[in-house]
Amino acid sequence: MSYQKDISPIVMAHCSPCHFPDSGKKLPLNTYEAMTTNIEKVLFRVQLPLTDEKFMPWKSKKEPLSDSLIQVIKLWRDQAMPM
């Protein structure tokens, strides 16, 4: 499990362009450092009910993260977030 192989593709597919600084205006999540710093916020928000205004991806054309993708992120976190 690694950021490059497992997490970055999830973030690119589900969090861009809103959380990518060149095109988004939200909390940047486009780097390893940004994800490790904000991992608990990310996990909290992607697991909220779809109707919660803090749910992510909120009002986006992006699909919500599946339970299996959320589990990948949790496992990465639990493994000390390898690069």
C-alpha positions, 0 to 999 in steps of 0.5 A: 500500500502506498500513496503513489500507487493507491491513494493518489489515483483515488484523490485524482479521480474523486477530488480533482479539480476542486482540491487541486490548487491550479484549478480548485479553490478548496483545501489542497489535497494534491500532494502526499503532504496535504493528504497526510496532514488532512487524512482525518478530515478527508475520512470524516467528510467522505463518510458523512451522509450524502445529505450532509452539507459537509459531505465530500464530494459535495454537489460534484459530478464526481461519484462518492467514494465506495466503501472499498475505496474508503477502506483503502484510505483507512488501511493506508492511514493505519499502515503509517501512510507510506509514500 
